[in-house]
Amino acid sequence: MEAKSLSSDTITFLGTGGARIMVVNQILASGGLWLNLGGTEILVDPGPGCIVQSTKRKLRADKLSAIILSHRHLDHSADVNIMVEAMTQSGFKRHGRLFAPADALETEPVILSYLKNYLEGIEVLQEGKSYSIGNISFTTPIRHIHPVETYGMLFKTAEHTVSYIADSHYFDDLCRSYSSELLIINVVFLEANRPFDHLSVPDAEHIIMELKPKVAILSHFGMTMWRAKPWEIAQRLSQETGVRVIAARDGMRFDLSQLGNT
Ligand SMILES: [Zn+2]
């Protein structure tokens, strides 16, 4: 038996749906990712339904240290206001920070102005910068190709590295920027060359081959992915890449101890 640290590191998928048709119909949920890394809890991309999905799973927003938005699109940010309200106990406890790209905060802010005062601070995400939250740090290595300002994240804990490739058109630097043990990747489309700025299965396969994480988790599925059964695609990608590839499920909790010791 391996020695287990007291606070296990987990990532809970509060939704695995992405893009418009999937999200407006809630065929799959769209609540984002809830990270518990060494006891530090962080919410990433609280899309529509995050408050429902998180409370249903007894995740306590007042334990969050931060909320991070990869970008301002609704499927990543719709519940940011209610989650700030929940994190700060309606402002009774000034607490937690919000991280977002400048264009999510400036001309047409995604966050209501009165809620800003409930937060300990707001930090602007920029390409190549590092940030810290409690005992973990993360970087936003590269600006993505997407209609609005968008960043993925590379998290470092005492024991593990986790990267999250948020929405983007494919470009080669993605394969150089997110080297980590666990790779979470938003794969909206089944087939390549769609005229939208999202990754497809062939893109994901190429990125996984280049980055060779210990485990890759596919999420943020559009309709073409859902119809093609993401778990079957994950199985095929596992065989083709030699990397363990998992299709996320709504409510799935991934324990980072599955990555083994480093
Ligand atoms: Zn987007």
Residues whose N, C-alpha, C, O or C-beta is under 5 A from the ligand:
A	BS01	ZN	H73 D167
